[in-house]
Amino acid sequence: MKKGVLTHTHEKRETPDGLWHKCSECRITITQKELAENLYVCPKCGLHNRINSPEYFKIIFDEGSYQYLFSNISSVDKLGFVDLKPYSARLKDALSKDPEDALSVGAGTVNGQGLVVACMNFNFIGGSMGSVVGEKISRAIDYAIEHKMALLIISKSGGARMMESAFSLMQMAKTSAKLTRLAKAGLPYISLMTDPTTGGVTASFAMLGDINIAEPKALIGFAGPRVIKETIKKDLPAGFQRSEFLLDHGFLDFIVERKQLKDKLSQTIDWFMSK
């Protein structure tokens, strides 16, 4: 074998970080570019990968039609809470990655129809519901009422933020009560549950939609399956707490794939607003 050929055979080629994506369900490997072009849905098995507000806003809103609202609100450590490390340190780290906190609000149009979207960001402390989440939802509702627009909340959360204790739990009542104002104004609230939607979020605003919808195979429930199984000491039904199971048992109105989300929202808004 020629020296040049041998050298070429053993040449190491560096792969850029973040170039490839391996599906956690079917293990197929595709490029990140291909995944993004397919709206972060696996082209082989249809797994809906977790995404946050920037991706959802691009999928839902008409191009160039939307703006972020209430981005100036940030979490603070009122209680001086410390677990494995201070909450203030967790906030500093999380805010450096996503200054929008665990929920972003955007307002724009969907196929020409007005919509306010409050979308949870799972990359911010597990999308946990703290005071900022409750306050942003509250202001989003006020904005929707003022501008006579429909409201969509996209839930993706581990539940209440334990580092804020009772301040976090208060957001369950706050958001639920505030949604009654939207209903009295005759404006629709669409709740989209994605993987995972759990804890106090499920127990409050996530299940209060005029229309409750979900992405395929999303985990939706209050406590997780493992906790429930350990509590009741019984095996759970197949697919328990997944979107399809909840749809069959009357907890959801329909399941929507991400590629159909914009058109489905447009149809739903048109149906409500025409009434």
C-alpha positions in Angstrom: 0.0 0.0 0.0 1.3 3.4 -0.9 2.2 5.7 1.9 -0.1 8.4 0.7 -3.1 6.1 0.7 -2.3 4.8 4.2 -2.0 8.3 5.6 -5.3 9.3 4.0 -7.0 6.2 5.4 -6.0 7.1 9.0 -6.8 10.8 8.7 -9.2 11.9 11.4 -12.0 14.1 10.4 -13.6 16.3 13.1 -17.4 16.5 13.1 -18.7 19.9 14.1 -20.6 19.9 17.4 -24.3 20.1 17.1 -24.4 18.9 13.5 -26.2 15.6 14.1 -29.4 14.6 15.9 -30.1 11.0 17.0 -33.8 10.3 17.7 -34.3 9.1 21.3 -37.2 6.9 20.1 -36.2 5.2 16.9 -32.5 6.0 17.0 -32.3 7.3 13.4 -29.6 9.9 12.9 -30.2 13.0 10.8 -28.7 16.5 10.6 -29.9 19.3 12.8 -30.8 21.2 9.6 -33.1 18.4 8.5 -34.7 18.2 11.9 -35.4 21.9 11.9 -36.8 21.8 8.4 -39.2 19.1 9.6 -40.3 21.3 12.5 -38.2 19.2 15.0 -40.3 16.1 14.3 -38.5 12.8 13.6 -39.2 12.0 9.9 -39.2 8.3 10.6 -41.2 7.7 13.8 -42.9 11.1 14.2 -41.5 11.9 17.7 -42.1 15.5 18.5 -38.9 16.8 20.1 -39.1 19.5 22.7 -38.8 23.0 21.5 -39.3 26.4 23.1 -41.0 29.7 22.3 -38.6 30.9 19.5 -39.4 27.7 17.5 -43.1 27.7 18.2 -43.5 31.4 17.4 -41.9 30.8 13.9 -44.2 27.8 13.3 -47.4 29.5 14.4 -47.2 33.2 13.6 -47.3 34.7 10.1 -43.8 35.8 9.1 -42.9 39.2 10.4 -46.3 39.6 12.2 -45.4 39.0 15.8 -43.7 40.8 18.7 -42.5 39.7 22.1 -44.4 41.1 25.1 -43.4 41.6 28.7 -39.8 40.5 28.2 -38.7 42.9 31.0 -40.1 40.8 33.8 -37.5 38.6 35.6 -37.5 36.2 38.5 -35.9 37.1 41.8 -35.0 35.1 44.9 -37.3 36.6 47.5 -36.9 33.8 50.0 -33.1 33.3 49.8 -33.8 29.6 49.0 -30.9 27.1 48.9 -31.0 23.4 48.0 -27.9 22.0 46.3 -27.0 25.6 45.4 -28.7 29.0 45.9 -31.7 29.8 43.9 -30.1 33.1 43.0 -27.2 31.1 41.3 -29.7 28.9 39.4 -31.5 32.0 38.2 -28.3 33.7 37.1 -27.3 30.6 35.1 -30.8 30.1 33.6 -31.2 33.8 32.6 -27.8 33.7 30.9 -29.2 31.0 28.6 -32.8 32.3 28.2 -33.6 35.9 29.4 -37.3 35.2 28.8 -37.7 33.1 31.9 -39.8 29.9 31.8 -42.5 31.6 29.7 -42.5 33.9 26.7 -45.5 35.9 25.4 -45.9 36.9 21.8 -48.7 38.6 19.9 -49.3 38.5 16.1 -51.4 36.9 13.4 -52.1 33.4 12.4 -53.3 33.3 8.7 -54.3 36.9 9.3 -56.2 36.3 12.6 -55.0 37.9 15.8 -53.6 35.6 18.5 -51.7 36.0 21.8 -49.4 33.1 22.6 -47.9 32.4 26.0 -45.3 29.6 25.5 -43.4 27.8 28.2 -39.6 27.3 27.9 -38.6 24.0 29.3 -34.9 24.9 29.1 -35.5 27.4 31.9 -35.4 25.3 35.1 -37.6 22.7 33.6 -40.3 25.2 32.6 -41.2 25.4 36.2 -44.1 27.8 37.1 -42.8 30.7 39.2 -44.2 34.2 39.9 -43.0 35.4 36.5 -44.9 32.7 34.6 -48.1 33.6 36.5 -47.6 37.4 35.9 -46.8 37.0 32.2 -49.9 34.9 31.7 -52.0 37.4 33.6 -50.7 40.3 31.4 -51.2 38.2 28.3 -54.8 37.8 29.2 -55.2 41.5 29.8 -53.6 42.2 26.4 -55.9 39.7 24.7 -58.9 41.3 26.2 -57.8 44.8 25.4 -57.1 43.9 21.7 -60.0 41.4 21.4 -57.7 38.5 20.5 -57.8 34.8 21.1 -55.3 33.3 23.6 -53.1 30.2 23.2 -51.0 28.8 26.1 -48.4 26.2 25.2 -47.6 24.2 28.3 -44.3 22.3 28.8 -43.5 22.1 32.4 -42.3 20.0 35.4 -44.8 21.9 37.5 -44.5 24.5 40.3 -41.1 26.0 41.1 -40.3 24.7 44.5 -37.7 27.4 45.1 -40.5 30.0 45.2 -42.6 28.0 47.6 -46.1 29.5 48.2 -45.4 32.3 45.7 -45.3 29.6 43.0 -48.4 27.8 44.3 -50.3 31.1 44.2 -49.9 31.2 40.5 -52.3 28.3 40.1 -55.2 30.3 41.6 -54.0 33.6 39.9 -54.0 32.2 36.4 -57.2 30.2 36.8 -59.1 33.3 38.1 -57.7 35.5 35.4 -58.9 33.2 32.7 -62.5 33.8 33.9 -62.1 37.4 32.8 -61.2 36.2 29.3 -64.2 34.0 29.2 -66.5 36.8 30.4 -65.1 38.9 27.5 -66.2 36.2 25.1 -62.7 35.5 23.9 -61.4 31.9 23.3 -58.6 30.2 25.2 -56.9 27.3 23.5 -54.6 25.2 25.6 -51.9 23.2 23.9 -50.2 20.6 26.0 -46.8 19.3 25.0 -44.3 16.8 26.4 -44.2 17.1 29.4 -47.2 18.9 31.0 -47.3 18.0 34.7 -47.8 19.2 38.3 -49.4 22.5 39.1 -49.5 23.6 35.5 -51.8 20.6 34.6 -53.8 21.3 37.8 -54.5 24.9 36.8 -54.4 26.7 33.4 -53.4 23.8 31.2 -56.7 21.9 31.6 -58.9 25.0 31.6 -59.0 25.7 27.8 -62.2 26.2 25.9 -60.4 23.7 23.6 -57.8 21.4 25.1 -55.4 20.0 22.6 -52.0 18.2 22.7 -49.1 17.0 20.5 -48.8 13.3 19.9 -47.5 11.1 22.7 -47.1 14.0 25.1 -46.9 13.1 28.8 -49.7 14.9 30.6 -50.7 14.5 34.2 -50.3 15.8 37.7 -47.9 13.3 39.3 -45.6 11.2 37.1 -46.4 7.5 36.3 -43.7 6.2 38.6 -45.1 8.1 41.6 -48.6 7.0 40.9 -47.6 3.4 40.5 -45.7 3.4 43.8 -48.6 5.0 45.5 -51.4 2.7 44.4 -49.2 -0.4 44.1 -50.7 -1.4 40.8 -49.5 -1.5 37.2 -50.8 1.3 35.0 -52.5 0.8 31.7 -50.4 0.9 28.5 -49.8 4.5 27.4 -51.1 5.9 30.7 -51.0 9.8 30.8 -50.0 10.0 27.1 -52.0 12.2 24.7 -53.7 9.3 23.0 -54.9 7.8 26.3 -56.3 11.1 27.5 -58.1 11.7 24.2 -59.7 8.3 24.5 -60.9 9.1 28.0 -62.3 12.5 27.2 -59.7 14.9 28.6 -58.6 16.3 25.2 -60.6 17.6 22.2 -58.0 16.5 19.6 -54.4 15.8 19.0 -52.5 17.9 16.5 -49.2 17.2 14.7 -46.9 20.2 14.6 -47.1 20.4 10.8 -50.9 20.9 11.1 -50.8 23.2 14.1 -51.0 26.6 12.4 -53.9 25.6 10.2 -55.8 23.9 13.1 -55.3 27.0 15.3 -56.6 29.2 12.4 -59.7 27.1 12.0 -60.4 27.0 15.7 -60.0 30.8 16.1 -62.2 31.4 13.1 -64.9 29.1 14.6 -64.8 30.8 18.0 -64.6 34.4 16.8 -67.3 34.0 14.2 -69.7 33.1 17.1 
